[in-house]
Amino acid sequence: MPVIKPTCVRDLKLRVNLADVVSRMVTLRKAGGARLKGLCPFHNEKTPSFNVDPDKGYYHCFGCGKSGDIISFVRETEQLNFSEAVEALGKRFGIPIEYEEGSGGPSNADRTLRQEVFDLHDAAAEHFYQAFKAKDATGDALRQLWTEKRRFTPELADEFKIGAADAQGSGLGAAMMRRKFSEEALRRCGLFFIYDDAAITLQTLRPRFRGRLMIPIRDHQGRVCAFTARQTDLTPEDDPAKDAKYVNSPETPIFTKGNLLFNLDRARTAVGEGKPFVMVEGQLDALRCWSVGLKTAIAPQGTSITEGQLVLLRRYHTKVECFFDSDSAGQKAALRFLPMALKAGLEIRFLTLAGDGKVDPDLLFLERGLAAYDEVRRDAKSAMAFACRAALPDPLTASAELKSRAAQTVFEIIAHAESEVTRSEFINETSSHLRLPLAAAQKDFQTFLHRQSRQAAARPAATPPEGVAPALPRTAHTPERDLLLLCLHFETIGKPLSLSIPHDWIDLAHPAGALLNRFLGEFEHDLWPGKDHLENLLESDAERSLVASLLFETPGFEEPLKVAQEGLRLLRSRALEPRLRQIELALANPHADIESDPISLLKERSELHRLLRQPIALAASA
Ligand code: ZN
């Protein structure tokens, strides 16, 4: 294994700003001082508790307790090992990585499978793109399809690396074998059909995609992780999925359909105030939006939208405009989407097209450009207006029975919103859209909720949804923890504290105690490196996490000295009082089998009393 030089790791940490690394995944806002705050990428939450301190180079989440530095962030969010995380950061920020003499650079075999499959996709995307640009039968046909049939520009193809898979698909396997990817990566990348027991040769590497237009799918960090392949006139007869208009990559170590939104890697940097996400149905719709300058369009991967995708979305922005085809399939998809979106805490509006369903967003933007977006936006429907319209198209002439049934449909959607305020606003809106008296709608909704909870109670308990972190026990406020907090925020108190606390008063069984002991040792010997340079003093993730959380805490200490004295007093009582009680007990039962004679016990008792009564004072620092 190649070993990265420690000096190089230190250099990287100094030169790369944590905020730049984190903001690729989390939208950060100012949170007082130099600190930033955002929605935690490690657990599901609606109010930000993920704190970043770029000056100190630490992040900490008060919701799930995750914390660390740039390297741990990249390790955890990108599932890389230490060296890979350092290499990825070096590559991203243009910092050369140096290895220890003789340990060699990274080789394919050393990298984890995921990284290799990513590399393989990168190489495959380039291969397909070159085939698309090639002046041969395949390239010519697909470029013509792109520009004449789909009416996209060559520049857009370049920007998104649109590719071509030829009808024989012969070139891809050879190209990947030349790059010396491992057998495991070739088997599991999803680009080939390989029989399990077949040895890998050019003949057994049978490409999955042939005679198709290749659209690279990128994850939210912009890495190609899959392909969508559109059927063309070149799609061969013996393609197992010949009749499928679109064929997607299967799930692989780097691709899970339900976690991915097409174009999120670009759209997330374009969203902001007045620029919500625009959810469209297909990848080509999203490309159309992009081509006319609507940069915030995203599309689900495949037909169904999952909660995982929406949680991912909410990390960047909470406002989403849903723009699906006006045919009935599109409207049904929109209705399925709504409850999930409410549950995820997204604010949804619906863009709808007037007419008979023959116009779709692709055609609309193609013909009228970005101006069409402003127009449909003017008629955007709120979530409830859309839901009510779908449940009851014509409330003016509907019977009470029909209205009541429609209301139940809408209630089911409203029940997914978690906020009471939101729910009550939705009920208001529903009553006006369905033309129901407000009081009646409110009452019916309450009845609906009661019935729902009765039904839920009758069902066996559901397991908590994935990704939701269990509530953490609050870190206990031991004197060690308080003193540690004190040392980190009032560093001048460290030295006197270190001279006042006997080592055996500290409980080393918990990280706070072990750390306090170590820190006091540094103070005592004038070796304290300063709170911004603690990396070498921290030995475990538990310790790193604790220090990060303490560094983010704002101690309300008006008089640090008093807090120090109180901490000392608590440590002293905890250390001495049990012994005192033991002695009292022994003296009260003179016949019990005791370890020492009564005289020395009496002596020890008076010494303990004296110590416990002694006023607490911090030793004067030398
Ligand atoms: Zn968290």
Residues whose N, C-alpha, C, O or C-beta is under 5 A from the ligand:
A	BS01	ZN	C40 F42 H43 C61 G63 C64 G65
